Amino acid sequence: MTSKNKKPMELYVHIPFCARKCLYCDFLSFRALASVHEAYTAQLIREIEAQGAFCREYQVTTIFIGGGTPSVMEPCLIADIMRALKYHFDVAEDAEITIEVNPGTLLYNKLHIYREAGINRLSIGLQSTDNRELRDLGRIHTFEEFLKSFQCARMVGFSNINVDLMSSIPGQTLESFKNTLKKVAMLKPEHISAYSLIIEEGTPFWDHYGQGAAGGWRSAGQDGKEHPMAADGPAFPPLPDEDTESRIYHLTRTFLTEQGYGRYEISNYAKPGHECRHNIGYWTEVPYLGLGLGASSYLGGCRFSNTSDLDMYLGLDFNRAPEEVLEQLHGPLQELSREARMEEFMFLGLRLTKGVSGIDFVSMFGIKLETVFGPVMERLISDGLLEKNGVWISLTEWGMDVSNYVLSEFLLS
Ligand code: SF4
């Protein structure tokens, strides 16, 4: 419960370290020595102290320690971060506190220390139960290692676990994805996220599958054969074709629904009562503060991001006037225009299956939803992509299938 006289806020803490870079990853993450983990944690704690002083009117309802791979660090560093967060922020007693972890970096002892530190939710990056698919993604772990981590997490007492899955993996078939879904559902995690692989620029996958690759997008899959690189290098099997992708997408929805998971967002499924509060807050514009390298924030109607330069981050002098050092950390704050906030209200809120509420819109902007978006809403409703239920506007199932198109229709400029 949030304290009556304080506003709710969420915290995101970025740990940019990984054991190795996956072949598709464009996140702000890299390998670093244990001494860098320690220096980073010390600086992060200084930032937590500085930022906390500006957030006295907020109560923290959720914390998400993400990355990167937070579990690659020594667990005592995570415990130090948790201690600092609780000391410098007003963290609600029932706050949802998640840490992202990867199999292959988890031991019983680590999980135990997380629990002791007050972390009550795990998000495990599995992606696939097929070891060949995992290898081709450049993941460091096997399915068997995931199983051990999952069992350890239950033994330690974690009763709120998310498992991340990925579709559109090179070489993935409908059958292999079905196997992944079945094996994961048998373990009964409380939450499952299922995102599609996106080929991002600047990654080895982009060089092979992206628009810049010889022959262009998806060229590798045209002959249906594997395309091995050097004998000791990664294999680049073809990407699934569009028909397989679409069947995988529909299978995810029907299978997980049959297994008792409710779809509450385009790519997220949960057992009743286990929807991720942190992400729901993000989609419904609860203010959040990002701490650590490259972390983004949305606070006081402004969006801003911390520097992504590790040397600069580590070199910040938190003994200087806090306003000065925070401005160095994330540059001047930029207030979002009212129009931009209205667009975001729609883009983010419509990702949720329950959609957006006309009442919330009026209370936030002092104007009716229909006055701003009436014509586009009418057109999308008559096209069968949007539906109205009382004060709620939401995507239809078909609208969810083509959500990128539908959401882009709410751009005001
Ligand atoms: S574990 Fe996650 S953050 Fe790290 S390299 Fe792989 S995809 Fe990127």
Residues whose N, C-alpha, C, O or C-beta is under 5 A from the ligand:
A	BS01	SF4	C18 R20 K21 C22 C25 F27 S29 G67 G68 T69
